[in-house]
Amino acid sequence: LGTDEKVRHQDKSTWYDSKKKSLGEGKLYVTEKQVLWLSSKDEELGFSVDYKSLTMHAVGKDPSLFSESDSYLYCQIGFDGDDFYLVSETDIQKVYDAICECSALNPDEENKII
């Protein structure tokens, strides 16, 4: 994390790839500049995505998808379909709300409507 980055939300979460394969438990940080996930077991495993690259995020509810929770956060990166899922130990709505708030702090100037 950058020294000027303020963390708005953090908690334990499990990251799943686009095929819904678990990549393990880790620590999720929602900062004012990026969403960052770091594996608890493998320090080489993790991701960060800035808000301009995060094209869509949504809360989903389906108890058949993930054994840990019936709620999850779906995120899409870019417009070419890279996506991932996060399942959190806490209320996933809080994660979603933090991403919404921080995303609003980082408007995409190229797509600004006048």
SEZA-953778 format. One record per atom (N, C-alpha, C): residue in three letters; residue number from 1; atom name; chain; y, x, z. Coordinates in Angstrom, 3 decimals, always signed. Atoms other than C-alpha are relative to their C-alpha. Layout:
+-----+-----+----+----+----------+----------+----------+
:  aa :   i : at : ch :    north :     east :       up :
+-----+-----+----+----+----------+----------+----------+
: Ala : NUM : CA :  A :        Y :        X :        Z :
...
+-----+-----+----+----+----------+----------+----------+
END
This chain:
+-----+-----+----+----+----------+----------+----------+
:  aa :   i : at : ch :    north :     east :       up :
+-----+-----+----+----+----------+----------+----------+
: Leu :   1 :  N :  A :   -1.187 :   +0.831 :   +0.000 :
: Leu :   1 : CA :  A :   +0.000 :   +0.000 :   +0.000 :
: Leu :   1 :  C :  A :   +1.245 :   +0.872 :   +0.000 :
: Gly :   2 :  N :  A :   -1.265 :   -0.710 :   +0.017 :
: Gly :   2 : CA :  A :   +3.503 :   +1.112 :   -0.754 :
: Gly :   2 :  C :  A :   +0.739 :   -0.160 :   +1.318 :
: Thr :   3 :  N :  A :   -0.740 :   +0.062 :   -1.268 :
: Thr :   3 : CA :  A :   +5.815 :   +1.835 :   +2.145 :
: Thr :   3 :  C :  A :   +0.979 :   -1.166 :   +0.034 :
: Asp :   4 :  N :  A :   -0.939 :   +1.122 :   +0.055 :
: Asp :   4 : CA :  A :   +8.141 :   -0.931 :   +0.945 :
: Asp :   4 :  C :  A :   -0.700 :   -1.341 :   -0.236 :
: Glu :   5 :  N :  A :   +0.750 :   +1.228 :   +0.229 :
: Glu :   5 : CA :  A :   +5.351 :   -3.512 :   +0.589 :
: Glu :   5 :  C :  A :   -0.214 :   -0.757 :   +1.301 :
: Lys :   6 :  N :  A :   +0.194 :   +0.845 :   -1.172 :
: Lys :   6 : CA :  A :   +5.326 :   -6.374 :   +3.055 :
: Lys :   6 :  C :  A :   -1.254 :   -0.846 :   -0.214 :
: Val :   7 :  N :  A :   +1.231 :   +0.785 :   +0.055 :
: Val :   7 : CA :  A :   +1.934 :   -7.957 :   +3.754 :
: Val :   7 :  C :  A :   +0.311 :   -1.398 :   +0.515 :
: Arg :   8 :  N :  A :   -0.244 :   +1.396 :   -0.383 :
: Arg :   8 : CA :  A :   +2.194 :  -11.761 :   +3.827 :
: Arg :   8 :  C :  A :   -1.242 :   -0.663 :   +0.579 :
: His :   9 :  N :  A :   +1.252 :   +0.571 :   -0.501 :
: His :   9 : CA :  A :   -1.483 :  -12.497 :   +4.514 :
: His :   9 :  C :  A :   -1.088 :   +1.051 :   -0.120 :
: Gln :  10 :  N :  A :   +1.166 :   -0.863 :   +0.104 :
: Gln :  10 : CA :  A :   -4.638 :  -10.557 :   +5.270 :
: Gln :  10 :  C :  A :   -1.144 :   -0.626 :   +0.762 :
: Asp :  11 :  N :  A :   +1.193 :   +0.416 :   -0.720 :
: Asp :  11 : CA :  A :   -8.175 :  -11.407 :   +6.264 :
: Asp :  11 :  C :  A :   -1.242 :   +0.554 :   -0.671 :
: Lys :  12 :  N :  A :   +1.272 :   -0.400 :   +0.578 :
: Lys :  12 : CA :  A :  -11.822 :  -10.696 :   +5.622 :
: Lys :  12 :  C :  A :   -0.357 :   -0.979 :   -1.102 :
: Ser :  13 :  N :  A :   +0.416 :   +0.877 :   +1.089 :
: Ser :  13 : CA :  A :  -13.146 :  -12.035 :   +2.347 :
: Ser :  13 :  C :  A :   -1.111 :   +0.672 :   -0.784 :
: Thr :  14 :  N :  A :   +1.027 :   -0.506 :   +0.896 :
: Thr :  14 : CA :  A :  -15.982 :  -11.656 :   -0.129 :
: Thr :  14 :  C :  A :   +0.493 :   -0.187 :   -1.416 :
: Trp :  15 :  N :  A :   -0.453 :   +0.015 :   +1.395 :
: Trp :  15 : CA :  A :  -15.156 :  -10.832 :   -3.736 :
: Trp :  15 :  C :  A :   -1.200 :   -0.228 :   -0.895 :
: Tyr :  16 :  N :  A :   +1.028 :   +0.294 :   +0.995 :
: Tyr :  16 : CA :  A :  -17.245 :  -12.248 :   -6.583 :
: Tyr :  16 :  C :  A :   +0.571 :   +0.265 :   -1.377 :
: Asp :  17 :  N :  A :   -0.468 :   -0.233 :   +1.365 :
: Asp :  17 : CA :  A :  -17.038 :  -11.183 :  -10.201 :
: Asp :  17 :  C :  A :   -0.085 :   -1.288 :   -0.809 :
: Ser :  18 :  N :  A :   -0.054 :   +1.198 :   +0.840 :
: Ser :  18 : CA :  A :  -16.758 :  -13.609 :  -13.133 :
: Ser :  18 :  C :  A :   -1.357 :   -0.690 :   -0.139 :
: Lys :  19 :  N :  A :   +1.342 :   +0.602 :   +0.063 :
: Lys :  19 : CA :  A :  -20.541 :  -14.172 :  -13.069 :
: Lys :  19 :  C :  A :   -0.456 :   -0.492 :   +1.363 :
: Lys :  20 :  N :  A :   +0.231 :   +0.453 :   -1.378 :
: Lys :  20 : CA :  A :  -20.299 :  -15.122 :   -9.385 :
: Lys :  20 :  C :  A :   -0.980 :   +0.899 :   +0.751 :
: Lys :  21 :  N :  A :   +0.801 :   -0.994 :   -0.699 :
: Lys :  21 : CA :  A :  -22.103 :  -11.941 :   -8.296 :
: Lys :  21 :  C :  A :   +0.856 :   +0.607 :   +1.104 :
: Ser :  22 :  N :  A :   -0.748 :   -0.538 :   -1.133 :
: Ser :  22 : CA :  A :  -21.023 :  -10.793 :   -4.846 :
: Ser :  22 :  C :  A :   +0.135 :   +1.516 :   -0.118 :
: Leu :  23 :  N :  A :   -0.251 :   -1.433 :   -0.051 :
: Leu :  23 : CA :  A :  -19.431 :   -7.372 :   -4.698 :
: Leu :  23 :  C :  A :   +0.219 :   +0.446 :   +1.439 :
: Gly :  24 :  N :  A :   -0.029 :   -0.358 :   -1.405 :
: Gly :  24 : CA :  A :  -19.488 :   -7.455 :   -0.919 :
: Gly :  24 :  C :  A :   +1.201 :   -0.516 :   +0.760 :
: Glu :  25 :  N :  A :   -1.086 :   +0.389 :   -0.885 :
: Glu :  25 : CA :  A :  -17.260 :   -8.114 :   +2.021 :
: Glu :  25 :  C :  A :   +1.079 :   +1.070 :   -0.006 :
: Gly :  26 :  N :  A :   -1.105 :   -0.946 :   -0.038 :
: Gly :  26 : CA :  A :  -13.877 :   -6.533 :   +2.325 :
: Gly :  26 :  C :  A :   +1.210 :   -0.605 :   +0.656 :
: Lys :  27 :  N :  A :   -1.278 :   +0.425 :   -0.571 :
: Lys :  27 : CA :  A :  -10.305 :   -6.856 :   +3.424 :
: Lys :  27 :  C :  A :   +0.928 :   -0.402 :   -1.139 :
: Leu :  28 :  N :  A :   -0.939 :   +0.522 :   +0.983 :
: Leu :  28 : CA :  A :   -7.894 :   -8.968 :   +1.386 :
: Leu :  28 :  C :  A :   +1.415 :   +0.119 :   +0.548 :
: Tyr :  29 :  N :  A :   -1.413 :   -0.094 :   -0.340 :
: Tyr :  29 : CA :  A :   -4.170 :   -8.214 :   +1.433 :
: Tyr :  29 :  C :  A :   +0.794 :   -0.723 :   -1.076 :
: Val :  30 :  N :  A :   -0.945 :   +0.635 :   +0.910 :
: Val :  30 : CA :  A :   -1.603 :  -10.509 :   -0.145 :
: Val :  30 :  C :  A :   +1.354 :   +0.558 :   +0.386 :
: Thr :  31 :  N :  A :   -1.289 :   -0.619 :   -0.281 :
: Thr :  31 : CA :  A :   +1.588 :   -8.480 :   -0.349 :
: Thr :  31 :  C :  A :   +1.047 :   -0.639 :   -0.905 :
: Glu :  32 :  N :  A :   -1.072 :   +0.542 :   +0.836 :
: Glu :  32 : CA :  A :   +4.934 :   -9.275 :   -1.888 :
: Glu :  32 :  C :  A :   -0.037 :   +0.560 :   -1.417 :
: Lys :  33 :  N :  A :   +0.080 :   -0.599 :   +1.333 :
: Lys :  33 : CA :  A :   +3.986 :   -7.098 :   -4.897 :
: Lys :  33 :  C :  A :   -1.344 :   -0.147 :   -0.685 :
: Gln :  34 :  N :  A :   +1.328 :   +0.029 :   +0.586 :
: Gln :  34 : CA :  A :   +0.229 :   -7.507 :   -5.396 :
: Gln :  34 :  C :  A :   -1.006 :   -0.698 :   +0.903 :
: Val :  35 :  N :  A :   +1.170 :   +0.440 :   -0.744 :
: Val :  35 : CA :  A :   -3.090 :   -8.969 :   -4.336 :
: Val :  35 :  C :  A :   -0.950 :   +1.190 :   -0.016 :
: Leu :  36 :  N :  A :   +0.814 :   -1.201 :   -0.139 :
: Leu :  36 : CA :  A :   -5.315 :   -6.181 :   -3.043 :
: Leu :  36 :  C :  A :   -1.244 :   -0.328 :   +0.802 :
: Trp :  37 :  N :  A :   +1.260 :   +0.176 :   -0.726 :
: Trp :  37 : CA :  A :   -8.991 :   -6.262 :   -2.000 :
: Trp :  37 :  C :  A :   -0.690 :   +1.347 :   +0.077 :
: Leu :  38 :  N :  A :   +0.690 :   -1.272 :   -0.216 :
: Leu :  38 : CA :  A :  -10.800 :   -3.257 :   -0.501 :
: Leu :  38 :  C :  A :   -1.336 :   -0.264 :   +0.676 :
: Ser :  39 :  N :  A :   +1.335 :   +0.169 :   -0.545 :
: Ser :  39 : CA :  A :  -14.527 :   -3.118 :   +0.167 :
: Ser :  39 :  C :  A :   -0.094 :   +0.584 :   +1.401 :
: Ser :  40 :  N :  A :   +0.223 :   -0.493 :   -1.360 :
: Ser :  40 : CA :  A :  -15.597 :   -2.715 :   +3.781 :
: Ser :  40 :  C :  A :   -1.013 :   +1.139 :   +0.023 :
: Lys :  41 :  N :  A :   +1.102 :   -0.963 :   -0.021 :
: Lys :  41 : CA :  A :  -18.611 :   -0.579 :   +2.827 :
: Lys :  41 :  C :  A :   +0.133 :   +1.127 :   -1.010 :
: Asp :  42 :  N :  A :   -0.102 :   -0.992 :   +1.065 :
: Asp :  42 : CA :  A :  -17.674 :   +1.319 :   -0.337 :
: Asp :  42 :  C :  A :   +1.469 :   +0.262 :   -0.293 :
: Glu :  43 :  N :  A :   -1.430 :   -0.263 :   +0.156 :
: Glu :  43 : CA :  A :  -14.263 :   +2.971 :   -0.327 :
: Glu :  43 :  C :  A :   +0.410 :   +0.215 :   -1.453 :
: Glu :  44 :  N :  A :   -0.296 :   -0.126 :   +1.429 :
: Glu :  44 : CA :  A :  -14.520 :   +3.422 :   -4.116 :
: Glu :  44 :  C :  A :   +0.146 :   -1.371 :   -0.670 :
: Leu :  45 :  N :  A :   +0.006 :   +1.346 :   +0.578 :
: Leu :  45 : CA :  A :  -14.754 :   -0.362 :   -4.648 :
: Leu :  45 :  C :  A :   +1.189 :   -0.801 :   +0.498 :
: Gly :  46 :  N :  A :   -1.134 :   +0.837 :   -0.340 :
: Gly :  46 : CA :  A :  -11.711 :   -2.580 :   -4.746 :
: Gly :  46 :  C :  A :   +0.785 :   -0.351 :   -1.245 :
: Phe :  47 :  N :  A :   -0.861 :   +0.349 :   +1.117 :
: Phe :  47 : CA :  A :   -9.023 :   -4.045 :   -6.942 :
: Phe :  47 :  C :  A :   +1.392 :   -0.304 :   +0.508 :
: Ser :  48 :  N :  A :   -1.349 :   +0.487 :   -0.275 :
: Ser :  48 : CA :  A :   -5.338 :   -4.717 :   -7.054 :
: Ser :  48 :  C :  A :   +0.514 :   -0.608 :   -1.288 :
: Val :  49 :  N :  A :   -0.587 :   +0.659 :   +1.164 :
: Val :  49 : CA :  A :   -3.497 :   -7.028 :   -9.362 :
: Val :  49 :  C :  A :   +1.421 :   -0.412 :   +0.361 :
: Asp :  50 :  N :  A :   -1.374 :   +0.421 :   -0.254 :
: Asp :  50 : CA :  A :   +0.240 :   -7.542 :   -9.633 :
: Asp :  50 :  C :  A :   +0.165 :   -1.446 :   -0.461 :
: Tyr :  51 :  N :  A :   -0.177 :   +1.432 :   +0.258 :
: Tyr :  51 : CA :  A :   +1.651 :  -11.036 :   -9.924 :
: Tyr :  51 :  C :  A :   +0.271 :   -0.314 :   -1.465 :
: Lys :  52 :  N :  A :   -0.230 :   +0.245 :   +1.425 :
: Lys :  52 : CA :  A :   +2.712 :  -10.676 :  -13.558 :
: Lys :  52 :  C :  A :   -1.309 :   -0.032 :   -0.780 :
: Ser :  53 :  N :  A :   +1.314 :   +0.002 :   +0.646 :
: Ser :  53 : CA :  A :   -0.943 :  -10.048 :  -14.469 :
: Ser :  53 :  C :  A :   -0.863 :   -1.175 :   +0.438 :
: Leu :  54 :  N :  A :   +0.762 :   +1.131 :   -0.525 :
: Leu :  54 : CA :  A :   -2.226 :  -12.962 :  -12.400 :
: Leu :  54 :  C :  A :   +0.487 :   -1.270 :   -0.689 :
: Thr :  55 :  N :  A :   -0.468 :   +1.118 :   +0.820 :
: Thr :  55 : CA :  A :   -2.026 :  -15.789 :  -14.917 :
: Thr :  55 :  C :  A :   -0.348 :   -1.365 :   +0.578 :
: Met :  56 :  N :  A :   +0.358 :   +1.284 :   -0.595 :
: Met :  56 : CA :  A :   -3.740 :  -18.488 :  -12.887 :
: Met :  56 :  C :  A :   -0.738 :   +0.244 :   +1.308 :
: His :  57 :  N :  A :   +0.777 :   -0.001 :   -1.228 :
: His :  57 : CA :  A :   -5.005 :  -19.116 :   -9.378 :
: His :  57 :  C :  A :   -0.100 :   -1.438 :   +0.488 :
: Ala :  58 :  N :  A :   +0.248 :   +1.376 :   -0.431 :
: Ala :  58 : CA :  A :   -6.501 :  -22.246 :   -7.883 :
: Ala :  58 :  C :  A :   -1.040 :   -0.015 :   +1.111 :
: Val :  59 :  N :  A :   +1.018 :   +0.212 :   -1.028 :
: Val :  59 : CA :  A :   -8.487 :  -23.483 :   -4.906 :
: Val :  59 :  C :  A :   -1.053 :   -0.932 :   -0.577 :
: Gly :  60 :  N :  A :   +1.114 :   +0.838 :   +0.439 :
: Gly :  60 : CA :  A :  -11.904 :  -24.890 :   -5.715 :
: Gly :  60 :  C :  A :   -0.887 :   -0.346 :   +1.180 :
: Lys :  61 :  N :  A :   +0.931 :   +0.424 :   -1.046 :
: Lys :  61 : CA :  A :  -14.407 :  -26.774 :   -3.598 :
: Lys :  61 :  C :  A :   -1.313 :   -0.392 :   -0.654 :
: Asp :  62 :  N :  A :   +1.334 :   +0.277 :   +0.524 :
: Asp :  62 : CA :  A :  -18.092 :  -26.683 :   -4.459 :
: Asp :  62 :  C :  A :   -1.003 :   +0.720 :   +0.893 :
: Pro :  63 :  N :  A :   +0.928 :   -0.645 :   -0.936 :
: Pro :  63 : CA :  A :  -20.679 :  -26.050 :   -1.716 :
: Pro :  63 :  C :  A :   -1.205 :   +0.642 :   -0.676 :
: Ser :  64 :  N :  A :   +1.163 :   -0.584 :   +0.669 :
: Ser :  64 : CA :  A :  -23.304 :  -25.133 :   -4.310 :
: Ser :  64 :  C :  A :   +0.285 :   +1.376 :   -0.604 :
: Leu :  65 :  N :  A :   -0.326 :   -1.281 :   +0.642 :
: Leu :  65 : CA :  A :  -21.419 :  -22.065 :   -5.652 :
: Leu :  65 :  C :  A :   -0.187 :   +1.208 :   +0.907 :
: Phe :  66 :  N :  A :   +0.026 :   -1.148 :   -0.894 :
: Phe :  66 : CA :  A :  -21.135 :  -19.790 :   -2.613 :
: Phe :  66 :  C :  A :   -0.559 :   -0.428 :   +1.349 :
: Ser :  67 :  N :  A :   +0.671 :   +0.389 :   -1.243 :
: Ser :  67 : CA :  A :  -23.293 :  -19.838 :   +0.502 :
: Ser :  67 :  C :  A :   +0.913 :   +0.095 :   +1.229 :
: Glu :  68 :  N :  A :   -0.855 :   -0.201 :   -1.169 :
: Glu :  68 : CA :  A :  -20.497 :  -18.674 :   +2.844 :
: Glu :  68 :  C :  A :   +0.959 :   -1.148 :   +0.265 :
: Ser :  69 :  N :  A :   -1.042 :   +1.004 :   -0.158 :
: Ser :  69 : CA :  A :  -18.107 :  -21.535 :   +2.217 :
: Ser :  69 :  C :  A :   -0.066 :   -0.999 :   -1.141 :
: Asp :  70 :  N :  A :   -0.082 :   +0.969 :   +1.092 :
: Asp :  70 : CA :  A :  -17.567 :  -24.696 :   +0.221 :
: Asp :  70 :  C :  A :   +1.325 :   +0.113 :   -0.744 :
: Ser :  71 :  N :  A :   -1.295 :   -0.198 :   +0.648 :
: Ser :  71 : CA :  A :  -14.022 :  -23.534 :   -0.667 :
: Ser :  71 :  C :  A :   +0.122 :   +1.438 :   -0.469 :
: Tyr :  72 :  N :  A :   -0.189 :   -1.340 :   +0.544 :
: Tyr :  72 : CA :  A :  -13.040 :  -20.581 :   -2.800 :
: Tyr :  72 :  C :  A :   +1.320 :   +0.046 :   -0.748 :
: Leu :  73 :  N :  A :   -1.204 :   -0.215 :   +0.788 :
: Leu :  73 : CA :  A :  -10.071 :  -19.105 :   -4.615 :
: Leu :  73 :  C :  A :   -0.429 :   +0.592 :   -1.335 :
: Tyr :  74 :  N :  A :   +0.257 :   -0.496 :   +1.352 :
: Tyr :  74 : CA :  A :  -10.357 :  -18.659 :   -8.378 :
: Tyr :  74 :  C :  A :   +1.273 :   +0.648 :   -0.513 :
: Cys :  75 :  N :  A :   -1.149 :   -0.698 :   +0.573 :
: Cys :  75 : CA :  A :   -8.062 :  -16.132 :  -10.057 :
: Cys :  75 :  C :  A :   -0.327 :   +0.492 :   -1.398 :
: Gln :  76 :  N :  A :   +0.141 :   -0.506 :   +1.356 :
: Gln :  76 : CA :  A :   -7.583 :  -15.274 :  -13.713 :
: Gln :  76 :  C :  A :   +1.052 :   +1.074 :   -0.228 :
: Ile :  77 :  N :  A :   -0.900 :   -1.116 :   +0.288 :
: Ile :  77 : CA :  A :   -6.077 :  -11.978 :  -14.831 :
: Ile :  77 :  C :  A :   +0.210 :   +0.050 :   -1.501 :
: Gly :  78 :  N :  A :   -0.301 :   -0.044 :   +1.427 :
: Gly :  78 : CA :  A :   -4.315 :  -11.942 :  -18.182 :
: Gly :  78 :  C :  A :   -0.454 :   -1.261 :   -0.708 :
: Phe :  79 :  N :  A :   +0.372 :   +1.180 :   +0.779 :
: Phe :  79 : CA :  A :   -5.022 :  -14.359 :  -20.970 :
: Phe :  79 :  C :  A :   -1.319 :   +0.181 :   -0.726 :
: Asp :  80 :  N :  A :   +1.262 :   -0.248 :   +0.679 :
: Asp :  80 : CA :  A :   -8.280 :  -12.809 :  -22.115 :
: Asp :  80 :  C :  A :   -1.211 :   -0.367 :   +0.842 :
: Gly :  81 :  N :  A :   +1.111 :   +0.583 :   -0.728 :
: Gly :  81 : CA :  A :  -10.397 :  -14.419 :  -19.417 :
: Gly :  81 :  C :  A :   -0.612 :   +0.822 :   +1.112 :
: Asp :  82 :  N :  A :   +0.512 :   -0.716 :   -1.162 :
: Asp :  82 : CA :  A :  -10.958 :  -11.720 :  -16.799 :
: Asp :  82 :  C :  A :   +0.269 :   -0.851 :   +1.229 :
: Asp :  83 :  N :  A :   -0.205 :   +0.832 :   -1.175 :
: Asp :  83 : CA :  A :  -11.516 :  -13.644 :  -13.606 :
: Asp :  83 :  C :  A :   -0.849 :   +0.479 :   +1.163 :
: Phe :  84 :  N :  A :   +0.754 :   -0.315 :   -1.197 :
: Phe :  84 : CA :  A :  -12.797 :  -13.342 :  -10.061 :
: Phe :  84 :  C :  A :   +0.160 :   -1.135 :   +0.993 :
: Tyr :  85 :  N :  A :   -0.003 :   +1.015 :   -1.044 :
: Tyr :  85 : CA :  A :  -13.480 :  -15.465 :   -7.009 :
: Tyr :  85 :  C :  A :   +0.086 :   +0.693 :   +1.348 :
: Leu :  86 :  N :  A :   -0.066 :   -0.491 :   -1.369 :
: Leu :  86 : CA :  A :  -12.650 :  -14.898 :   -3.357 :
: Leu :  86 :  C :  A :   -0.430 :   -1.110 :   +0.947 :
: Val :  87 :  N :  A :   +0.392 :   +0.911 :   -1.063 :
: Val :  87 : CA :  A :  -14.323 :  -16.565 :   -0.412 :
: Val :  87 :  C :  A :   +0.475 :   +0.645 :   +1.291 :
: Ser :  88 :  N :  A :   -0.655 :   -0.548 :   -1.180 :
: Ser :  88 : CA :  A :  -12.415 :  -16.114 :   +2.838 :
: Ser :  88 :  C :  A :   -0.617 :   -0.558 :   +1.270 :
: Glu :  89 :  N :  A :   +0.470 :   +0.479 :   -1.300 :
: Glu :  89 : CA :  A :  -13.408 :  -16.360 :   +6.487 :
: Glu :  89 :  C :  A :   +0.951 :   -1.029 :   +0.597 :
: Thr :  90 :  N :  A :   -0.976 :   +0.954 :   -0.518 :
: Thr :  90 : CA :  A :  -10.238 :  -18.321 :   +7.167 :
: Thr :  90 :  C :  A :   +0.243 :   -1.079 :   -1.061 :
: Asp :  91 :  N :  A :   -0.344 :   +1.084 :   +0.909 :
: Asp :  91 : CA :  A :   -8.694 :  -21.312 :   +5.449 :
: Asp :  91 :  C :  A :   +0.493 :   +0.565 :   -1.334 :
: Ile :  92 :  N :  A :   -0.342 :   -0.543 :   +1.312 :
: Ile :  92 : CA :  A :   -8.594 :  -20.461 :   +1.739 :
: Ile :  92 :  C :  A :   +1.357 :   -0.513 :   -0.480 :
: Gln :  93 :  N :  A :   -1.307 :   +0.539 :   +0.370 :
: Gln :  93 : CA :  A :   -5.506 :  -22.664 :   +1.377 :
: Gln :  93 :  C :  A :   +1.120 :   +0.936 :   +0.446 :
: Lys :  94 :  N :  A :   -1.008 :   -0.946 :   -0.473 :
: Lys :  94 : CA :  A :   -3.559 :  -20.100 :   +3.439 :
: Lys :  94 :  C :  A :   +0.116 :   +1.187 :   -0.955 :
: Val :  95 :  N :  A :   -0.015 :   -1.086 :   +0.983 :
: Val :  95 : CA :  A :   -4.549 :  -17.377 :   +0.963 :
: Val :  95 :  C :  A :   +0.738 :   -0.459 :   -1.254 :
: Tyr :  96 :  N :  A :   -0.637 :   +0.566 :   +1.191 :
: Tyr :  96 : CA :  A :   -3.527 :  -19.588 :   -1.953 :
: Tyr :  96 :  C :  A :   +1.520 :   -0.138 :   +0.195 :
: Asp :  97 :  N :  A :   -1.434 :   +0.186 :   -0.273 :
: Asp :  97 : CA :  A :   -0.180 :  -20.453 :   -0.339 :
: Asp :  97 :  C :  A :   +0.740 :   +1.331 :   +0.022 :
: Ala :  98 :  N :  A :   -0.636 :   -1.319 :   -0.044 :
: Ala :  98 : CA :  A :   +0.589 :  -16.780 :   +0.316 :
: Ala :  98 :  C :  A :   +0.158 :   +0.564 :   -1.413 :
: Ile :  99 :  N :  A :   -0.100 :   -0.470 :   +1.390 :
: Ile :  99 : CA :  A :   -0.165 :  -15.923 :   -3.331 :
: Ile :  99 :  C :  A :   +1.095 :   -0.760 :   -0.739 :
: Cys : 100 :  N :  A :   -1.064 :   +0.789 :   +0.642 :
: Cys : 100 : CA :  A :   +2.083 :  -18.770 :   -4.504 :
: Cys : 100 :  C :  A :   +1.384 :   +0.502 :   +0.414 :
: Glu : 101 :  N :  A :   -1.297 :   -0.459 :   -0.507 :
: Glu : 101 : CA :  A :   +4.960 :  -17.601 :   -2.290 :
: Glu : 101 :  C :  A :   +0.363 :   +1.370 :   -0.571 :
: Cys : 102 :  N :  A :   -0.274 :   -1.351 :   +0.486 :
: Cys : 102 : CA :  A :   +4.646 :  -13.974 :   -3.356 :
: Cys : 102 :  C :  A :   +0.147 :   +0.035 :   -1.514 :
: Ser : 103 :  N :  A :   -0.130 :   +0.089 :   +1.452 :
: Ser : 103 : CA :  A :   +4.199 :  -14.865 :   -7.004 :
: Ser : 103 :  C :  A :   +1.410 :   -0.439 :   -0.381 :
: Ala : 104 :  N :  A :   -1.365 :   +0.481 :   +0.267 :
: Ala : 104 : CA :  A :   +7.531 :  -16.710 :   -6.876 :
: Ala : 104 :  C :  A :   +1.036 :   +1.113 :   +0.198 :
: Leu : 105 :  N :  A :   -0.908 :   -1.127 :   -0.215 :
: Leu : 105 : CA :  A :   +9.142 :  -13.462 :   -5.684 :
: Leu : 105 :  C :  A :   -0.014 :   +0.983 :   -1.176 :
: Asn : 106 :  N :  A :   +0.192 :   -0.918 :   +1.122 :
: Asn : 106 : CA :  A :   +7.986 :  -11.753 :   -8.905 :
: Asn : 106 :  C :  A :   +0.004 :   -0.752 :   -1.322 :
: Pro : 107 :  N :  A :   -0.024 :   +0.769 :   +1.253 :
: Pro : 107 : CA :  A :   +9.130 :  -13.882 :  -11.855 :
: Pro : 107 :  C :  A :   -0.207 :   +0.897 :   -1.217 :
: Asp : 108 :  N :  A :   +0.212 :   -0.712 :   +1.257 :
: Asp : 108 : CA :  A :   +8.086 :  -12.834 :  -15.337 :
: Asp : 108 :  C :  A :   +1.237 :   -0.202 :   -0.856 :
: Glu : 109 :  N :  A :   -1.268 :   +0.095 :   +0.735 :
: Glu : 109 : CA :  A :  +11.399 :  -12.103 :  -17.039 :
: Glu : 109 :  C :  A :   -0.210 :   -0.263 :   -1.487 :
: Glu : 110 :  N :  A :   +0.260 :   +0.211 :   +1.428 :
: Glu : 110 : CA :  A :   +9.806 :  -12.142 :  -20.514 :
: Glu : 110 :  C :  A :   -0.268 :   -1.460 :   -0.318 :
: Asn : 111 :  N :  A :   +0.326 :   +1.407 :   +0.237 :
: Asn : 111 : CA :  A :   +8.681 :  -15.755 :  -20.124 :
: Asn : 111 :  C :  A :   +0.961 :   -0.950 :   +0.702 :
: Lys : 112 :  N :  A :   -0.994 :   +0.804 :   -0.710 :
: Lys : 112 : CA :  A :  +11.785 :  -17.023 :  -18.376 :
: Lys : 112 :  C :  A :   +0.554 :   -1.107 :   -0.914 :
: Ile : 113 :  N :  A :   -0.542 :   +1.137 :   +0.732 :
: Ile : 113 : CA :  A :  +12.897 :  -20.473 :  -19.493 :
: Ile : 113 :  C :  A :   +1.476 :   -0.113 :   +0.341 :
: Ile : 114 :  N :  A :   -1.457 :   +0.065 :   -0.213 :
: Ile : 114 : CA :  A :  +16.650 :  -20.742 :  -19.957 :
: Ile : 114 :  C :  A :   +0.465 :   -1.425 :   -0.107 :
+-----+-----+----+----+----------+----------+----------+
END
